[in-house]
């Protein structure tokens, strides 16, 4: 067999390429990809210190309250507060779970409280003497007992939230509905950002999460509270002590009968025994001063052998009048 009977590499390439012998230029692969700003997850610099302090206080209050009705709960702690997409958050919740929607008037929008089913089943297990671990629940909904446990737990969580939040901003929490189907608990569009407050409940050593989910725009009217650090805790002992100290503070109280002007030459002529006519009758109103401020209008009187003053009305001055004084 001669060498001419074999096809050359160029001829083989031409046959495989459908008869085209010219090589088409290939585009170079690049590591550069277009950036999708809609996928950007960001948290305001400094996080959410105000909301963080609110939930620090909430876990303490809720732990004390829930242990009164569920003594097996050892600890309630704040895990983290972060911002994510609503869809991303909902995808991480195991099924079945409890989804409770609620409002926080006067704030607009609707928030969401998610109770992991593992938490409910663990509570029920230890309440009836079982181990502190969840059991398999796939393929069924909550029973009446489980629903009752969920209701008590959720109602107390929202009640404590209202009381704790009220220390910094007065709100009224109203529960709207509790759903088992996550499709019925959609509080915003899937691509919108939400604020998640994740807390952990410890039951005899087993930990299960609960989540508070808020649309990011819900807190815009009170952004100074949410994004600014403040002292969210009220020390009742310190408050009572401060009140006691204030009540024991000495203040100077003076009854101003009248004001008169004299020439210096008249004052020089004064001597012991000089009578000064004040031109005040018992019907004339007089001012009671506390410190250097006029506080009450009084009427002169006498009780037994002592002079007295009857408080008639409070003196209210605006800021401009006080500045002039």
C-alpha positions as a printed NumPy array, in Angstrom:
array([[  0.   ,   0.   ,   0.   ],
       [  1.523,   3.322,  -1.063],
       [  1.768,   6.412,   1.091],
       [ -0.692,   8.222,  -1.224],
       [ -3.546,   5.953,  -0.178],
       [ -3.505,   7.454,   3.353],
       [ -5.417,  10.653,   4.099],
       [ -3.482,  13.57 ,   5.477],
       [ -4.475,  15.245,   8.766],
       [ -5.775,  18.283,   6.861],
       [ -8.019,  16.053,   4.758],
       [ -9.365,  14.25 ,   7.856],
       [-10.116,  17.597,   9.525],
       [-11.869,  18.773,   6.351],
       [-14.067,  15.675,   6.258],
       [-14.996,  15.947,   9.95 ],
       [-15.669,  19.647,   9.572],
       [-18.227,  19.155,   6.832],
       [-15.901,  20.044,   4.036],
       [-14.711,  23.316,   5.499],
       [-11.002,  23.511,   5.593],
       [-10.69 ,  26.958,   7.094],
       [-10.488,  27.047,  10.86 ],
       [-12.904,  29.407,  12.587],
       [-11.352,  31.623,  15.221],
       [-12.404,  30.653,  18.769],
       [-13.399,  33.249,  21.314],
       [-11.105,  33.383,  24.271],
       [-12.707,  32.368,  27.547],
       [-12.595,  35.125,  30.155],
       [-12.957,  34.953,  33.922],
       [-14.807,  38.277,  33.86 ],
       [-18.56 ,  37.969,  34.347],
       [-21.291,  40.64 ,  34.473],
       [-22.167,  41.65 ,  38.033],
       [-25.78 ,  41.388,  39.145],
       [-26.403,  44.085,  41.731],
       [-29.743,  42.502,  42.638],
       [-27.847,  39.605,  44.207],
       [-25.789,  41.845,  46.47 ],
       [-26.339,  41.098,  50.156],
       [-25.307,  44.011,  52.31 ],
       [-25.746,  45.17 ,  55.859],
       [-25.553,  48.793,  56.879],
       [-22.171,  49.602,  58.358],
       [-22.339,  48.961,  62.065],
       [-25.182,  46.443,  61.626],
       [-28.432,  46.974,  63.49 ],
       [-27.256,  47.814,  67.024],
       [-30.634,  49.146,  68.147],
       [-32.532,  46.019,  67.105],
       [-29.715,  43.904,  68.484],
       [-30.13 ,  45.439,  71.947],
       [-33.909,  45.038,  71.787],
       [-33.517,  41.309,  71.191],
       [-30.843,  41.   ,  73.87 ],
       [-33.493,  42.245,  76.271],
       [-36.238,  40.158,  74.653],
       [-34.461,  36.829,  75.167],
       [-34.003,  37.598,  78.876],
       [-37.632,  38.545,  79.383],
       [-38.981,  35.7  ,  77.263],
       [-36.798,  33.141,  79.024],
       [-38.212,  34.187,  82.394],
       [-41.801,  34.196,  81.088],
       [-41.738,  30.92 ,  79.143],
       [-40.131,  28.941,  81.969],
       [-43.159,  29.679,  84.133],
       [-45.328,  27.559,  81.83 ],
       [-42.62 ,  25.329,  80.299],
       [-39.987,  24.63 ,  83.001],
       [-38.031,  22.261,  80.734],
       [-36.77 ,  25.229,  78.686],
       [-33.286,  25.942,  80.033],
       [-32.16 ,  28.888,  77.955],
       [-33.265,  31.321,  75.269],
       [-30.46 ,  33.12 ,  73.46 ],
       [-30.003,  35.451,  70.508],
       [-28.101,  33.772,  67.701],
       [-27.735,  36.559,  65.108],
       [-29.45 ,  39.411,  63.298],
       [-28.803,  39.677,  59.58 ],
       [-30.235,  40.791,  56.233],
       [-31.025,  38.371,  53.412],
       [-33.517,  37.754,  50.587],
       [-36.963,  36.549,  51.576],
       [-36.742,  33.511,  49.295],
       [-33.34 ,  32.555,  50.689],
       [-34.741,  32.681,  54.201],
       [-37.868,  30.627,  53.449],
       [-35.888,  27.899,  51.659],
       [-33.882,  27.169,  54.83 ],
       [-36.964,  26.467,  56.985],
       [-37.689,  22.726,  57.415],
       [-41.169,  21.34 ,  56.84 ],
       [-43.525,  21.338,  58.6  ],
       [-43.115,  24.553,  60.555],
       [-45.402,  27.195,  62.   ],
       [-45.635,  30.581,  60.251],
       [-47.336,  33.393,  62.186],
       [-47.92 ,  36.791,  60.589],
       [-48.289,  39.851,  62.816],
       [-48.306,  43.64 ,  62.685],
       [-46.575,  46.223,  64.87 ],
       [-48.726,  49.35 ,  64.822],
       [-48.126,  52.18 ,  64.027],
       [-45.466,  50.623,  61.762],
       [-46.684,  49.487,  58.37 ],
       [-46.046,  46.135,  56.69 ],
       [-46.44 ,  42.67 ,  58.156],
       [-43.8  ,  40.675,  60.02 ],
       [-43.379,  36.922,  60.381],
       [-42.572,  34.63 ,  63.316],
       [-41.396,  31.147,  62.362],
       [-41.382,  28.35 ,  64.935],
       [-39.397,  25.315,  63.843],
       [-41.449,  22.11 ,  64.175],
       [-38.495,  20.42 ,  65.892],
       [-38.939,  22.873,  68.766],
       [-42.625,  22.039,  69.159],
       [-42.089,  18.265,  69.059],
       [-39.179,  18.446,  71.497],
       [-41.253,  20.432,  74.004],
       [-44.057,  17.893,  73.769],
       [-41.601,  15.02 ,  74.174],
       [-40.056,  16.339,  77.405],
       [-43.441,  17.433,  78.786],
       [-44.573,  13.799,  78.672],
       [-41.338,  12.359,  80.043],
       [-39.618,  11.622,  76.759],
       [-36.096,  12.534,  75.605],
       [-35.121,  16.002,  74.469],
       [-34.961,  15.246,  70.768],
       [-37.447,  15.625,  67.93 ],
       [-39.151,  12.695,  66.242],
       [-39.927,  12.239,  62.557],
       [-42.99 ,  14.148,  61.435],
       [-42.868,  14.   ,  57.644],
       [-46.178,  13.682,  55.843],
       [-48.565,  14.989,  58.478],
       [-49.782,  18.26 ,  59.981],
       [-49.794,  19.341,  63.615],
       [-52.282,  17.674,  65.953],
       [-54.627,  19.677,  68.198],
       [-52.214,  19.31 ,  71.125],
       [-49.284,  20.486,  69.022],
       [-51.352,  23.398,  67.724],
       [-52.222,  24.351,  71.312],
       [-48.548,  24.278,  72.303],
       [-47.678,  26.463,  69.304],
       [-50.401,  28.993,  70.17 ],
       [-49.278,  29.46 ,  73.792],
       [-45.639,  29.738,  72.745],
       [-46.333,  32.263,  69.977],
       [-48.727,  34.413,  72.024],
       [-46.176,  34.74 ,  74.814],
       [-43.347,  35.496,  72.363],
       [-45.337,  38.324,  70.73 ],
       [-46.546,  39.689,  74.084],
       [-42.961,  39.856,  75.353],
       [-41.862,  41.498,  72.097],
       [-44.491,  44.23 ,  72.5  ],
       [-43.407,  44.921,  76.09 ],
       [-39.685,  44.893,  75.296],
       [-39.982,  47.016,  72.15 ],
       [-42.2  ,  49.447,  74.064],
       [-39.245,  50.498,  76.233],
       [-37.755,  52.305,  73.235],
       [-40.716,  52.804,  70.885],
       [-44.37 ,  52.243,  71.708],
       [-45.931,  49.582,  69.486],
       [-49.038,  47.415,  69.498],
       [-48.44 ,  43.862,  68.297],
       [-51.428,  42.15 ,  66.688],
       [-51.339,  38.528,  65.537],
       [-53.   ,  38.049,  62.154],
       [-52.831,  34.321,  61.39 ],
       [-50.841,  31.147,  61.958],
       [-50.208,  29.017,  58.871],
       [-48.565,  25.662,  58.162],
       [-48.228,  26.36 ,  54.431],
       [-45.34 ,  28.78 ,  53.748],
       [-47.091,  29.992,  50.584],
       [-49.77 ,  31.546,  52.818],
       [-47.178,  33.381,  54.907],
       [-45.654,  35.493,  52.154],
       [-45.069,  38.938,  53.68 ],
       [-43.092,  40.374,  50.739],
       [-41.835,  39.427,  47.284],
       [-39.209,  36.725,  47.119],
       [-36.374,  38.969,  45.942],
       [-36.943,  41.67 ,  48.564],
       [-34.572,  42.036,  51.486],
       [-35.722,  41.122,  54.983],
       [-34.221,  41.497,  58.447],
       [-33.941,  38.203,  60.338],
       [-33.622,  37.957,  64.115],
       [-32.642,  34.36 ,  64.83 ],
       [-32.96 ,  33.074,  68.398],
       [-32.264,  29.649,  69.871],
       [-34.283,  27.79 ,  72.509],
       [-32.479,  25.182,  74.605],
       [-34.641,  22.312,  75.929],
       [-32.699,  19.918,  78.157],
       [-29.624,  20.305,  75.973],
       [-31.356,  20.171,  72.57 ],
       [-31.358,  23.47 ,  70.67 ],
       [-33.96 ,  24.542,  68.118],
       [-34.294,  27.934,  66.372],
       [-37.099,  30.455,  66.092],
       [-37.037,  33.337,  63.617],
       [-38.485,  36.851,  63.483],
       [-38.63 ,  38.113,  59.889],
       [-39.233,  41.803,  59.043],
       [-39.375,  43.546,  55.643],
       [-36.359,  45.842,  55.551],
       [-38.506,  48.905,  54.837],
       [-40.684,  48.257,  57.884],
       [-38.277,  50.056,  60.222],
       [-37.602,  53.115,  58.033],
       [-39.864,  55.391,  60.165],
       [-37.776,  54.489,  63.242],
       [-34.383,  53.973,  61.623],
       [-32.764,  56.119,  64.322],
       [-33.902,  53.537,  66.879],
       [-32.951,  50.442,  64.867],
       [-29.625,  51.598,  63.41 ],
       [-28.392,  53.558,  66.443],
       [-26.951,  52.081,  69.585],
       [-28.835,  52.908,  72.76 ],
       [-29.31 ,  51.473,  76.225],
       [-32.213,  49.085,  75.748],
       [-32.207,  47.788,  79.313],
       [-33.842,  49.465,  82.278],
       [-32.253,  48.684,  85.628],
       [-35.226,  48.738,  88.002],
       [-33.009,  48.739,  91.11 ],
       [-31.061,  51.745,  89.831],
       [-34.32 ,  53.468,  88.809],
       [-35.805,  53.031,  92.292],
       [-32.6  ,  54.197,  93.95 ],
       [-32.46 ,  57.296,  91.745],
       [-36.08 ,  58.091,  92.592],
       [-35.335,  57.816,  96.321],
       [-32.349,  60.149,  95.998],
       [-34.404,  62.706,  94.078],
       [-37.113,  62.666,  96.752],
       [-34.462,  63.352,  99.404],
       [-32.946,  66.299,  97.543],
       [-33.18 ,  69.672,  99.334],
       [-34.75 ,  72.471,  97.295],
       [-35.194,  76.13 ,  98.169],
       [-38.82 ,  77.293,  98.255],
       [-39.617,  81.008,  98.561],
       [-42.9  ,  82.914,  98.612],
       [-42.514,  86.172,  96.718],
       [-44.984,  88.691,  98.08 ],
       [-44.14 ,  91.616,  95.825],
       [-41.372,  93.555,  94.094],
       [-40.599,  97.221,  94.708],
       [-37.926,  99.599,  93.475],
       [-36.079, 102.057,  95.72 ],
       [-33.47 , 104.715,  95.097],
       [-30.072, 104.132,  96.564],
       [-30.41 , 107.276,  98.677],
       [-33.538, 105.791, 100.285],
       [-31.839, 102.516, 101.086],
       [-28.907, 104.368, 102.704],
       [-31.337, 106.047, 105.087],
       [-32.78 , 102.706, 106.274],
       [-32.1  , 101.718, 109.857],
       [-33.315,  99.127, 112.304],
       [-37.024,  99.667, 112.856],
       [-37.738, 101.257, 109.481],
       [-41.11 , 100.082, 108.167],
       [-41.415,  99.126, 104.495],
       [-44.939,  99.17 , 103.079],
       [-45.443,  96.28 , 100.681],
       [-48.968,  97.222,  99.557],
       [-50.129,  93.58 ,  99.499],
       [-53.522,  92.379, 100.666],
       [-54.584,  88.829, 101.46 ],
       [-56.645,  88.762,  98.239],
       [-53.685,  89.51 ,  95.973],
       [-52.075,  86.538,  94.169],
       [-48.463,  85.849,  95.066],
       [-45.798,  83.684,  93.393],
       [-44.177,  80.6  ,  94.881],
       [-40.637,  80.11 ,  93.606],
       [-38.761,  76.805,  93.644],
       [-35.095,  77.504,  93.155],
       [-34.996,  80.416,  90.71 ],
       [-38.195,  79.481,  88.856],
       [-41.765,  80.631,  89.418],
       [-43.846,  77.479,  89.76 ],
       [-47.192,  78.29 ,  91.429],
       [-49.666,  81.158,  91.916],
       [-50.804,  81.238,  95.54 ],
       [-53.219,  82.997,  97.849],
       [-52.103,  84.199, 101.272],
       [-53.797,  82.847, 104.364],
       [-53.35 ,  81.759, 107.923],
       [-53.694,  78.393, 109.666],
       [-54.008,  78.782, 113.45 ],
       [-51.058,  80.956, 114.405],
       [-49.014,  80.336, 111.258],
       [-49.06 ,  82.118, 107.921],
       [-49.807,  79.91 , 104.916],
       [-50.17 ,  79.951, 101.138],
       [-52.84 ,  78.087,  99.157],
       [-51.621,  76.799,  95.746],
       [-54.131,  77.938,  93.136],
       [-52.522,  77.113,  89.78 ],
       [-49.253,  76.081,  88.188],
       [-47.156,  78.595,  86.286],
       [-46.442,  77.213,  82.799],
       [-43.894,  79.015,  80.658],
       [-42.665,  78.239,  77.178],
       [-38.999,  77.825,  76.291],
       [-38.678,  81.407,  75.012],
       [-39.888,  82.854,  78.351],
       [-37.448,  80.652,  80.253],
       [-34.559,  81.813,  78.062],
       [-35.425,  85.449,  78.779],
       [-35.291,  84.729,  82.512]])
